[in-house]
């Protein structure tokens, strides 16, 4: 091989790895986090776990990616360690799909229809379709499909380029001499493990092996140890991912390693023993791309069937490697809810957004309950409930810090337009929920001052605050309900109520000034009443923000800061009807 041949080989390898990455990314985006949610909701049935692991990995084309996700699930407490073992076994089966697709490069026939099955025949068509889709696509879904088609095409072109570059090496004795050394099982395992550890993908390393097989230097006997090593080498990604993770996550990575090592040892021993007895004639036959794909599948299916009955044994082995200590036992009872914001999920934005949404829903309910609790203190003050408001407000601050920091990391990923919109909406929403908590704290402090100074609003002021408080409770229930249930129709009922609350605030101030002039209210109480009204009105503003964000998820043409002014026609009529209904319900007598 001359310099130009070597450059062709390197270029083919680069295209192959890039195509695999683009195709996997497109498949992941197209799934939109659904595959991860499927894994998350897994039952404890081992057989179902194996099938699910195989299915998910066949779709995303990477057992390493599946295992890294599992490490994240176990680390964040979403999944139990015992549940992950079956999925790991299935992932090894699912990853063999790639090698079968790559084996199509070896098709040779004069028949037109059979020749069309060869990647070099149909991938140019897929590439053209992908380019047109990418150039004309408006929706994220079409762009993702385009990425899959282009990624697959680039991958296959890379495979063809590698095969063409190494084909002349078949006539180079020095090269074939090096490859024949891999007939030593130990060297074969080490070579396969090292190659896969470097590129961190068993699918890619098997593809490289298939490309090299065109030289004719590989036999069935020599590739079997290499494929065993490739399955061991793919564990490196999960082991790296488990660094700094919980003990459960580390055990998940070790189970992946043990499963592949034990499976490889059993398979090699069984093959060697049977070869001694039966002297397999095929062992010295030249192996092609299809033969490598077959060995890859047979080994992974064999290892899964052989070790599936011993899942408990693998679990015990992992616990022997990383024993459970007293600190872990104590932590088991008090799960940290923020652990679901695992950095490993950032690589799958759709699922990471779901985790943020899950926590933000809890934050929404807490903000509502904190505000309602603070409002109740104005009538019936309780030191215990006041402390509870303080604690919950601190927790809301923590929610904003944790979710906000995670969303900032997520925003730096390669997001689709819809995912970017979701991240932006969540960042706005957590800020509004945190601000509602701040206003709850303000109300608690007002109630505390009134309690210490034994101050009490006049009867008329109490009646007015009761009406005002009922309207604020209503808007809180509506806005939080719309967010938690993802209900834009309910969100559309919030803004008319916010307009009525603004009117109530203005009326309350006018009535208060009249009472001051007549001497029916003291200045100190008047200031406190005004403070309460201001906090109520601000809470309604935040509820309005939340509602408009929800409406924007359905219609991105809606202007957040000019929503009411842009209403027209039937929409404006419905808006006015709702306002009239609220005015009849919430008015001062």
ABEGO torsion letter per residue (X at the ends): XBAAAAAAAAAAAAAAAAAAAAAAAAAAAAAGGAAAAAAAABBABAAAAAAAAAAAAAAAGBAAAAAAAAAAAAAAGABBAAAAAAAAAAAAAAAAAAAAAAAAAABBBABAAAAAABAAAAAAAAAAAAAAAAAABABAAAAAAAAAAAAAAAAAAAAAAAAAAAAAAAABAAAAAAAAAAABAAAAAAAAAAAAAAAGBAAAAAAAAAAAAAAGABBAAAAAAAAAAAAAAAAAAAAAAABGBBAAAAAAAAAAAAAAAAAAAAAAAAAAAAAAAAGBAAAABBBBAAAAAAAAAAAAAAAAAAAAAAAAAAAAAAAAABBBBAAAAAAAABBBAAAABBAAAAABAAAAAAAAAAAAAAAAAAAAAAAAAAAAAAABBBAAAAAAAAAAAAAAAAAAAAAAAAAAAAAABBBBAAAAAAAAAAAAAAAAAAAAAAAAAAAAAAAAAAAAAGBBBBAAAAAAAAAAAAAAAAAAAAAAAAAAAGBAAAAAAAAAAAAAAAAAAAAAAAAAAAAAAAGABBAAAAAAAAAAAAAAAAAAAAAAAAAAAAAAAABAABBAAAAAAABBEAAAAAAAAAAAAAAAABBBX
